[in-house]
Amino acid sequence: MQVALIYGGRSTEHDVSVASAAHIHTAILDGGHTVTLIAITLDGRWYLQEESVAAKIATDREVTLRPGVGAFVDGQKLPIDVAIAPTHGWGGEDGNLQGLCTLCAIPLVGCDTLSSGVGMYKMVAQELFAAHAIPTVETVLVGEDAAVDRHLFDRAVERLGPALFIKPESSGSSVGVSALRTADLAAFCEAIRIGRKHSERVLVQTLVTPLIEAECAILEREDGTVVAAGPGRVIDPGAEAVGFLDYHHKYTASGGATMQVPSGLGAEIDEQIRSLATQAFRAIKGNGYARVDFFVSDGKVFLNEINTAPGMTAQSHWPALMKSAGWPLTAALNELFASALRRRERNDGRIYTPPVLT
């Protein structure tokens, strides 16, 4: 099978995407496939790459896209049976790239435009989860034009308590996140300012303590059934100092966060997490794969967020969780390719022509 591996992007998570692509490139080749490497630069342009994934993107062969036809280089159509895009953040996992591939007749692994957009915009997802009775952390939404002042601070503290967790609505990998153990007005305003650098809207939440972070990996099989792998417990040596799993500890090979499987949380909580993860994936109309993150505190489970384009680096948790459930990365990717092609066949079978008027 000819697999297009699309990576990079105009995003704060560009480097994570490159690392993800480098890790899964070998696994795709191990599955007996041929790989076409397409890198997206920080200014959003697409270029064909040589045989390996590298941080420095070669910009001599630009890729152009034609709606309804496919991807082209030097006027020649690239042979692509299926594509996978470990692209994170803006433009990569928010539905934009997914919609572009759909319009250009490129079958893409993973969530579609709708589910990617819902997953990216955390307040939208949280409201959807509430409709499905999935427990989440209490949140105050700070809009793009909302005044950040004493009134907002007092309202947040009154509703959420003095310990606050502040994050951009549409950013990932813990970029732009602040944990305020005892919030004051100055720190609150600064945290909102940082969050607004990465997203139009900012979420203010209760800082859950005591906190255990747990994660569940989701894989949609070719027949449409869902595998919920894990959960695993995040072991982060820096969590006590920082207050949450931050960017540095997510992606540092030495001294960073690790995944403990089994979680040690007990069979009942493990099953609750797997059930809620599956419900969340279905609620957003997910496809392919996702990672669902949870907070566990005093025996209560809260869904934190769903990630429709989870990291695939050597340190990332989705591959580790799938492996713990008997799905090594190559096997999981093969299942994802089959699932994407099955969805393409199903969509091609629908009627797209207007009815004939008589």
DALINKA-V876301 format. One line per field, one symbol per residue. psi: psi as a letter, one per 20 degrees, with the letter a starting at -180 (. if undefined). Layout:
psi = ???
This chain:
psi = qoppoprcrnqikghggghgghgigghghhjjrppopoqprijjqpqprbiqpqhoppkinqpqpopigbqqpkipppoohqqpnlpqbpihjjighghghghjkoppqaqagghggghhnhhgghhghhhjkpprppqpporhjppoahggghggghhirioqppqqhlqakkpjqpoohnqrgghghhhggghiiiqgqqpprpopqqpppqqppppprhjiqppopbrqppooiihhhhirorgghhjphpjaqrpoprhjiqhghghgggghggggghhjlqqerrppqqpppliqpppfrpoimqqkrhiqhghggghhjjnqggggghhhghgghghggghhirpjqqqpp.
